[in-house]
């Protein structure tokens, strides 16, 4: 067998697919953590810290675009692997059971683990909406501008406030962030188990850490639209 | 413990042939002794069916002491029934109550084709073993005792994985019908012992490839296999299989 073929068949094998899902998943969790830490600037009533943060990101220019494209590819690969696993699962059990029950004990089967494909697809659709709305939303040319350090920059803070002064957008974002929590509840545990870094005696601890991280990230994100709705409703529109 | 006889209401999957559609049939089994195993309750049902001139329910069984891996019944949605760490043959009727309703289904997986009633064809597992679950050993005079040092930790773990009886409950329990725990138990068992060293790399690659070819699903780390395993084999075996796989690919 030729070397490149060997590596490709290894990456596309059941074990390879699972490892790639885990690696891309961990990288996406790291992105989600950094995204949340930046967005926490929205908790300030002043618009400057958040606009300062987005301006700093954009000052990286080409580097930012490369990272964005990399993130996009990560998400597409992760989604492709997840959908492939779901399709294969359907083929692997054509006739289902009349009764399905978990035997408990060491089982990590839960609503979260059984709905990974559904929550994943919802998150993918959300991402498209979110990027169109925020990344490619109104810019300086549409009057969304502010002055940071004597320089005219995009006033993303104003856009965020406008979006979250609409109760329907708040409900949508809160709902999707709950889906993110469900996805990460099984996802973080599963990625760590896939990357084979644990002994059975750490399993419960890692499962609990995954739960904690999933709740923290989901609550951290969903509190932002609610906070903005309560504090800024009617202030900007 | 009471020896009062119980009546059990069964809903059993009946299918005459792979090509014919199957259906659930309800049976009421009176006279069930709480000391009977689940399989003995099926013997009683089959005697009652035979006496009425009906065709008995086919089910796989052999040793009836939890070591052969023949029994293959999903009982109330759980492979081998609700009790952990036992095969269906060791599940006693005292775990059920008089008048209980119990649903009994065969293992469901595309890689386990239907044969009849509760009997499915599990030779796909044999083909995974044939792809690499063996060792090469020289014939001739036996080697000196203790000439192959194995640490206590390794031998204990190897034994835990070697306890797999190949029943396929892991596949039946897995929401994805994955055979990862079965395959990983064999890979882990042999990778931990010096006897398994010569074929270590090609074993993991070939067995993982065969698992895919047989049409088993991907592992999603649900961990339901470990809960269903009559030998309680840990999913740490699957983590080890992944490590072995990476070592085999990266190390050429």
Contacts between the chains, C-beta under 8 A, distances in Angstrom:
chain1	res1	chain2	res2	distance
A	6	B	249	7.1
A	7	B	249	6.9
A	9	B	209	8.0
A	10	B	205	7.7
A	10	B	245	7.4
A	10	B	249	4.3
A	13	B	208	5.5
A	13	B	209	6.7
A	13	B	212	6.4
A	13	B	245	7.5
A	14	B	178	7.7
A	14	B	180	7.4
A	14	B	208	6.0
A	14	B	211	6.3
A	14	B	212	5.4
A	14	B	218	5.4
A	14	B	219	7.0
A	15	B	208	5.4
A	15	B	241	6.8
A	15	B	242	5.3
A	15	B	245	4.3
A	15	B	246	7.9
A	16	B	245	7.7
A	17	B	218	6.2
A	18	B	218	6.5
A	18	B	219	5.9
A	18	B	242	7.0
A	19	B	242	6.4
A	19	B	246	7.2
A	85	B	176	7.3
A	85	B	217	7.7
A	85	B	218	4.4
A	85	B	220	6.7
A	88	B	176	7.6
A	88	B	217	5.5
A	88	B	218	5.7
A	89	B	175	7.1
A	89	B	176	4.1
A	89	B	177	7.1
A	89	B	217	4.4
A	89	B	218	6.7
A	89	B	220	7.7
A	91	B	110	6.3
A	91	B	215	6.8
A	91	B	217	7.7
A	92	B	109	6.2
A	92	B	110	5.3
A	92	B	111	7.0
A	92	B	176	6.2
A	92	B	177	3.9
A	92	B	178	7.3
A	92	B	215	6.0
A	92	B	216	5.8
A	92	B	217	3.5
A	93	B	108	5.4
A	93	B	109	5.6
A	93	B	110	6.4
A	93	B	176	7.7
A	93	B	177	4.2
A	93	B	217	7.1
A	94	B	110	5.5
A	95	B	108	5.6
A	96	B	108	6.5
A	97	B	74	6.2
A	97	B	77	6.2
A	97	B	105	5.6
A	97	B	108	5.7
A	98	B	11	7.7
A	98	B	13	7.9
A	98	B	24	6.6
A	98	B	103	5.8
A	98	B	105	6.1
A	99	B	74	7.8
A	99	B	76	5.8
A	99	B	77	3.7
A	99	B	103	4.7
A	99	B	105	7.4
A	100	B	77	4.7
A	101	B	76	6.1
A	101	B	77	3.4
A	101	B	78	5.2
A	101	B	82	7.9
A	102	B	78	7.8
A	102	B	224	6.1
A	102	B	227	6.9
A	103	B	78	4.9
A	103	B	79	7.9
A	103	B	82	7.0
A	103	B	84	6.3
A	103	B	173	7.0
A	103	B	224	6.9
A	103	B	227	3.9
A	103	B	228	5.4
A	104	B	84	7.9
A	104	B	227	6.3
A	105	B	84	5.4
A	105	B	226	7.6
A	105	B	227	4.6
A	106	B	223	5.7
A	106	B	226	4.5
A	106	B	227	5.5
A	106	B	234	7.4
A	106	B	235	7.5
A	107	B	222	7.0
A	107	B	223	5.0
A	107	B	224	4.8
A	107	B	226	7.0
A	107	B	227	3.9
A	108	B	221	6.6
A	108	B	222	6.0
A	108	B	223	3.8
A	108	B	224	7.9
A	109	B	175	6.8
A	109	B	222	4.4
A	109	B	223	6.6
A	109	B	224	4.7
A	113	B	175	7.8
A	113	B	220	6.7
A	113	B	221	7.6
A	113	B	222	5.1
A	114	B	175	6.3
A	114	B	222	7.8
A	116	B	220	6.9
A	186	B	221	7.6
A	189	B	221	6.9
A	190	B	220	6.7
A	190	B	221	4.0
A	193	B	221	4.6
A	193	B	235	7.1
A	193	B	238	7.8
A	193	B	239	6.4
A	194	B	221	6.4
A	194	B	242	6.7
A	195	B	242	7.9
A	196	B	239	4.1
A	196	B	240	7.2
A	196	B	242	4.6
A	196	B	243	4.7
A	196	B	246	7.9
A	197	B	239	7.9
A	198	B	236	7.5
A	198	B	239	6.5
A	199	B	236	6.6
A	200	B	234	4.9
A	200	B	236	4.8
A	203	B	236	7.8
